[in-house]
Amino acid sequence: MTRDDLIKFNIYQKWAKARIKFFEDQIENVGRLTATLSDMPKGSRIVYDNEAESLTILLDKIRDLKNEVETTVLNKETEIQKQLQLLEPTKGLILYHYYIIGDSVKYIADKVVHYAPKYVYELKKEAENEFDNL
């Protein structure tokens, strides 16, 4: 795993958050549609049962897709964290906050490691090079 994998994970994580939000919105929309259908006057029981079954299947598929995205992100993050643990703790922490959490170098310097931002930037570069060589 290299620094490119960290960058790609950071981008993938942002994509995954957007997808999860989309799936949650769709689950909510299907839930509203289900409530609307259940309030409507009942026509043919067969038609109503088919609509309810179709909505249930759609809801299950959306939930499965959401779970798949979440699981993929968690697995990749776990893999990256294992490799980050091979670094010196401060360097691993800097890369974790920068690439996994998405914090800025200034924030990491001020709130996480309490070093000067310029020094944290240098440590980050060193950590990336070490990460590439693992």
C-alpha positions in Angstrom: 0.0 0.0 0.0 1.3 3.5 -0.9 0.5 7.1 -0.5 -1.6 6.8 -3.6 -3.8 4.3 -1.8 -4.3 6.8 1.0 -5.3 9.5 -1.4 -7.6 7.2 -3.2 -9.2 6.0 0.1 -9.8 9.6 1.1 -11.6 10.3 -2.2 -13.5 6.9 -2.0 -14.5 7.8 1.6 -16.1 11.0 0.4 -17.8 9.2 -2.4 -19.1 6.6 0.0 -20.5 9.2 2.4 -22.4 10.7 -0.5 -23.7 7.3 -1.6 -24.8 6.4 1.9 -26.6 9.7 2.2 -28.3 8.9 -1.1 -29.3 5.4 0.1 -30.7 6.8 3.3 -32.8 9.4 1.4 -34.1 6.6 -0.8 -35.0 4.5 2.2 -36.9 7.5 3.6 -38.7 8.1 0.2 -39.8 4.4 0.0 -41.0 4.6 3.6 -43.1 7.6 2.7 -44.4 5.9 -0.4 -45.3 2.9 1.7 -47.2 5.1 4.2 -49.0 6.7 1.3 -50.0 3.4 -0.2 -51.3 2.1 3.2 -53.5 5.2 3.6 -55.1 4.8 0.1 -58.4 3.1 -0.3 -57.9 -0.6 -1.0 -58.7 -1.8 -4.4 -57.8 -5.3 -5.5 -56.0 -7.1 -2.7 -53.7 -8.8 -5.3 -52.6 -5.4 -6.7 -52.0 -4.0 -3.2 -50.0 -7.1 -2.2 -47.9 -6.9 -5.4 -47.1 -3.2 -4.7 -46.2 -3.9 -1.1 -44.0 -6.8 -2.1 -42.2 -4.7 -4.8 -41.6 -1.9 -2.2 -40.2 -4.4 0.3 -37.9 -5.9 -2.3 -36.7 -2.4 -3.3 -36.1 -1.4 0.3 -34.1 -4.5 0.9 -31.9 -3.9 -2.2 -31.3 -0.3 -1.1 -30.3 -1.4 2.4 -28.0 -4.1 1.0 -26.3 -1.6 -1.3 -25.8 0.8 1.7 -24.4 -2.0 3.9 -22.1 -3.1 1.1 -20.6 0.4 0.7 -20.2 0.8 4.5 -18.5 -2.6 4.8 -16.1 -1.9 2.0 -15.1 1.5 3.5 -14.6 -0.1 6.9 -12.5 -3.0 5.5 -10.3 -0.6 3.6 -9.9 1.7 6.6 -8.9 -1.3 8.8 -6.3 -2.4 6.3 -4.9 1.2 6.2 -4.9 1.4 10.0 -2.9 -1.8 10.3 -0.2 -0.4 8.0 -0.3 3.0 9.8 0.5 1.2 13.1 3.8 0.1 11.6 4.9 3.8 11.6 6.2 5.8 14.5 3.0 6.7 16.5 3.2 10.5 15.8 3.6 9.9 12.1 0.9 7.3 12.0 -1.4 9.7 13.9 -0.7 12.5 11.5 -1.5 10.4 8.4 -4.6 9.0 10.1 -6.0 12.4 10.8 -5.0 13.8 7.4 -6.2 11.0 5.2 -8.8 9.0 7.2 -10.5 11.8 9.2 -9.7 14.5 6.7 -8.2 17.1 9.0 -5.9 19.9 7.7 -2.3 20.0 8.6 -3.0 23.2 10.6 -5.7 21.5 12.6 -3.5 18.5 13.3 -0.7 20.8 14.4 -2.9 22.8 16.7 -5.3 20.3 18.1 -3.7 16.8 17.8 0.0 16.8 18.1 0.6 20.4 19.3 3.6 21.1 17.1 4.2 23.9 14.7 2.3 23.5 11.4 5.6 23.6 9.4 7.0 20.8 11.5 3.8 18.7 11.1 4.0 19.3 7.3 7.6 17.9 7.3 6.6 15.0 9.5 3.7 14.3 7.2 6.1 14.1 4.2 8.4 11.8 6.0 5.5 9.6 7.1 4.2 9.4 3.5 7.7 8.3 2.3 7.9 5.7 5.1 4.4 4.5 4.3 5.3 4.1 0.7 8.3 1.9 1.7 6.4 -0.4 4.0 
